[in-house]
Amino acid sequence: MELTKEKRQELLKLPTGNIADNNNSLPHQGVMDSGIKPLDPTCKMIGRAYTVQCYPGDNLALHEAIYAANPGDVLVLDCGKYTEGGHFGDVMATACLVRGIAGVVIDGSCRDAEDIKALKLPVFVRALNPAGTVKDSLGKLGAPVSVGGITVHTGDIVFGDCDGVVIIPKDVEDQVFAKALEKFDKEITIVQELKAGKTTLEIMGFDKKIAAKHNNA
């Protein structure tokens, strides 16, 4: 699937929940653990992963990755869950925007949160910490990483919103998004039926399920 501007706009209307519900090829439906949260809950993000394994407390590899990734990619940074230093800040966020990076996911910590939010770059991170980091160690660029408890490969789709981050493997992305879009349209119909006076019990058939369980109790 080519992530054109039009395709990104179509898919970004989806909530992460619709995608997760139809993404069973990874553990936990590809959803990163709840410690990975957006700096700005109003930002949404989609792009192909460019993975980086970094030395904890060292952000030299992050600087390299900004220019190794393609415009439209999402940097997925395995910092070993290290949260005692700000691996990423407003200067790097500005560099990402200039480069055309679509977002950043950090299994570690960052700083300059308010400045990054003002820039409107989607950044998902485990923690905030204003302490500095060193710039001494090379990382592994493009290799599989474990971020937020999910194995991520370069080229996978990374989707994020206020609820968290979902990883969609490249080999199933078309099926996952087709089903997610179908679910999205179905839920619009459900909402219309609710406003017309129906209940979730009758729309989803839960009334019959509940009655059967009561009868068997």
C-alpha positions in Angstrom: 0.0 0.0 0.0 1.3 3.4 -1.0 0.8 6.0 1.8 -0.1 8.9 -0.4 -1.4 12.1 1.1 -4.9 11.0 0.2 -4.5 7.6 1.7 -3.1 9.0 4.9 -6.1 11.4 5.2 -8.5 8.5 4.7 -6.8 6.3 7.3 -6.3 9.0 9.9 -10.1 9.2 10.4 -9.8 5.8 12.1 -9.4 5.5 15.8 -6.6 3.1 17.0 -9.3 0.9 18.5 -10.8 0.0 15.1 -7.4 -0.9 13.9 -6.5 -3.0 17.0 -9.7 -4.9 16.8 -8.7 -6.2 13.3 -5.0 -6.6 13.9 -4.5 -10.1 15.2 -1.1 -11.0 13.6 0.8 -9.6 16.6 0.6 -10.1 20.4 -1.8 -7.7 22.1 -3.2 -6.8 18.6 0.0 -4.8 18.0 -0.8 -2.3 20.7 2.1 -0.9 22.5 1.9 -1.0 26.3 0.1 1.7 28.1 3.3 3.4 29.2 3.8 4.8 25.7 1.6 8.0 25.6 1.4 11.1 23.3 2.8 14.4 24.4 -0.2 16.0 22.6 -3.4 13.9 22.7 -4.8 16.0 19.8 -2.1 14.7 17.4 -2.6 11.7 15.1 0.1 9.9 13.3 0.6 7.4 10.5 3.7 6.4 8.7 6.1 3.5 8.0 8.5 2.7 10.8 12.1 3.5 10.7 13.6 1.6 13.6 16.6 2.5 15.7 18.2 0.7 18.6 19.9 3.3 20.8 22.3 3.1 23.7 20.3 4.2 26.8 21.1 7.7 27.8 22.8 8.4 24.4 21.1 10.1 21.5 23.7 10.2 18.8 21.9 7.4 16.9 18.7 9.5 17.0 20.4 12.4 15.2 21.7 9.9 12.6 18.3 8.3 12.1 16.5 11.6 11.3 18.5 11.8 8.1 18.6 8.1 7.4 14.8 7.8 7.4 12.6 8.7 4.5 10.2 11.7 4.6 6.9 10.4 5.8 8.5 7.8 8.1 7.9 7.4 11.8 11.0 7.0 13.9 10.6 4.1 16.3 13.3 4.4 19.0 14.3 1.6 21.3 16.1 3.4 24.2 15.9 0.4 26.5 13.1 2.0 28.5 15.7 4.4 30.0 13.9 7.4 31.5 16.6 9.3 33.3 17.6 11.6 30.5 15.9 13.5 27.7 16.9 11.6 24.5 14.8 13.9 22.3 14.0 17.6 22.5 12.7 20.6 20.6 15.8 21.0 18.4 15.5 17.4 17.2 11.8 17.8 16.7 12.4 20.8 14.5 14.9 18.8 12.5 12.3 16.1 12.1 9.7 18.5 10.8 12.2 20.0 8.3 13.0 16.5 7.1 9.4 15.5 6.8 9.3 12.9 9.5 5.7 12.0 10.3 6.2 11.2 14.0 8.4 9.7 16.7 7.9 6.9 19.2 10.4 6.6 22.0 10.7 3.7 24.5 12.5 6.0 26.8 12.2 9.7 27.8 12.3 13.1 26.1 12.3 16.7 27.3 11.0 20.1 26.0 7.5 18.7 26.0 5.7 22.0 25.7 7.9 23.2 22.9 7.4 20.0 21.0 3.6 20.2 21.5 3.7 23.7 20.0 5.5 22.3 16.9 2.7 19.8 16.4 5.1 16.9 15.8 3.4 13.7 17.0 5.7 12.3 19.7 4.8 9.3 21.8 7.1 8.6 24.8 7.3 6.6 28.0 8.4 9.5 30.3 9.6 13.0 30.5 13.0 14.0 32.0 14.9 17.3 31.5 18.3 15.7 32.1 20.8 15.7 29.3 22.2 12.7 27.4 25.6 12.0 25.8 26.3 11.7 22.1 28.9 8.9 22.0 27.5 5.6 20.7 26.3 4.4 17.4 23.0 2.5 17.3 21.5 -0.1 15.0 19.5 1.6 12.2 16.8 -0.4 10.5 17.0 -3.5 12.6 14.0 -5.0 14.4 13.4 -3.5 17.8 11.2 -4.1 20.8 9.3 -0.9 21.6 6.4 -0.8 24.0 6.4 -4.5 24.2 5.9 -5.0 20.5 8.5 -6.1 17.9 8.7 -3.5 15.2 10.3 -3.9 11.8 11.3 -1.1 9.5 8.5 -0.8 6.9 5.7 -1.7 9.3 2.9 0.9 9.6 2.9 2.9 12.9 -0.5 4.4 13.8 -1.0 6.6 16.9 -3.6 8.8 18.5 -4.7 9.8 22.0 -5.2 6.2 23.0 -1.8 5.0 22.1 0.2 3.3 19.3 -0.6 0.3 17.1 1.9 -1.5 14.9 0.5 -3.1 11.7 2.9 -5.5 9.9 3.5 -4.7 6.3 2.3 -8.1 5.0 -1.2 -7.7 6.5 -1.7 -4.0 6.3 -4.2 -4.0 3.4 -6.5 -6.6 5.2 -6.3 -4.8 8.5 -7.2 -1.4 7.2 -10.0 -2.7 5.0 -11.6 -4.3 8.0 -10.9 -1.3 10.2 -12.6 1.0 7.6 -15.6 -1.4 7.5 -15.9 -1.3 11.3 -15.7 2.5 11.3 -18.6 2.7 8.8 -20.6 0.2 10.9 -20.1 2.1 14.1 -21.4 5.3 12.4 -24.6 3.4 11.6 -24.8 2.1 15.2 -24.5 5.7 16.6 -27.3 6.8 14.3 -29.5 3.9 15.5 -28.7 4.8 19.1 -29.8 8.4 18.5 -33.0 7.1 16.9 -33.8 5.3 20.2 -32.4 1.8 19.9 -30.3 0.3 22.6 -26.8 -1.3 22.4 -28.5 -4.4 23.7 -30.9 -4.8 20.7 -28.5 -3.5 18.1 -25.7 -5.9 19.0 -28.0 -8.8 20.1 -26.8 -8.6 23.7 -30.4 -8.8 24.9 -30.8 -12.3 23.6 -27.3 -13.3 25.0 -28.2 -11.9 28.4 -31.6 -13.6 28.5 -30.0 -16.9 27.6 -27.4 -16.6 30.4 -30.2 -15.7 32.9 -32.1 -18.8 31.7 -29.1 -21.0 32.2 -28.1 -19.5 35.5 
